[in-house]
Amino acid sequence: MLTVYGRATSSNVQALMWCIGELGLAYDRLDIGHAHGGNRTPDYLAMNPNGLIPVVRDDGGEPIFESAAIVRYLACKYGDETFWPGDPNHRVQIDMWAEWIKTSFGPAFGNGVFFPMVIQPVAQRDQNAISTAIEKLKPLALILNARLQKGPYLDGERFSYADIICGHLLHRYFTHEFDRADTPALRSYFETLQTRPSYREHAMVSYEPLRAKS
Ligand SMILES: N[C@@H](CCC(=O)N[C@@H](CS)C(=O)NCC(=O)O)C(=O)O
């Protein structure tokens, strides 16, 4: 049994929960973070000194933080050869895209566009910085679009953990209104992901509770 510490409205929790759903694992999820609090207590900081969610414990084992590391742990322990291939030459192609999304496309969208346009209080928003971030995101979206022209998934015909690291961002990316690059393959990928029940259940979670009121 996995214990997941983290609220369902967190995008990193959504990636993890989608992974758990794809692998059909039993879990207990506790609402921690944001309005729920609970992530600055001594007990929580002993599990993750950053005070961030998610954290996972597998059968009461050592706490694990960093969502991508947790997803790879679950892939390694419970996934099949397709989900995270053992062959280093194949694995690195998948890891490469997962890493790029986690460090390039993800922050460019999440920190640069989504957070300041949706979550940050209106009075603190810097419209010039947001406009710059929107422009900087466009070439990254085009890189992803070019890769997905070879799809339907990041690893061609095979659905892998890299699709989780990427795809969980797309609900926010395509439902939040902003000036996006023209990326038909990326949009079609988003539509393909929506045929997966675990994606709909865990990654298409409303972000309205996070929206700044003023
Ligand atoms: N790199 C970390 C980032 C974790 C992170 O930033 N989590 C956010 C939610 S997505 C958080 O804990 N925010 C504080 C809160 O919810 O109270 C990961 O991928 O797990």
The ligand as an ORCA input file, in Angstrom:
! r2SCAN-3c Opt
* xyz 0 1
  N      10.278     19.343     -7.833
  C       9.216     19.036     -6.896
  C       8.307     20.238     -6.775
  C       7.283     20.065     -5.686
  C       6.367     21.282     -5.583
  O       6.724     22.404     -6.010
  N       5.184     21.062     -5.042
  C       4.242     22.152     -4.840
  C       2.846     21.739     -5.348
  S       2.862     21.319     -7.090
  C       4.088     22.442     -3.354
  O       4.449     21.640     -2.516
  N       3.545     23.630     -3.033
  C       3.311     24.014     -1.654
  C       1.937     23.623     -1.169
  O       1.163     22.968     -1.885
  O       1.631     23.984     -0.022
  C       8.450     17.777     -7.372
  O       8.403     17.543     -8.590
  O       7.928     17.023     -6.538
*
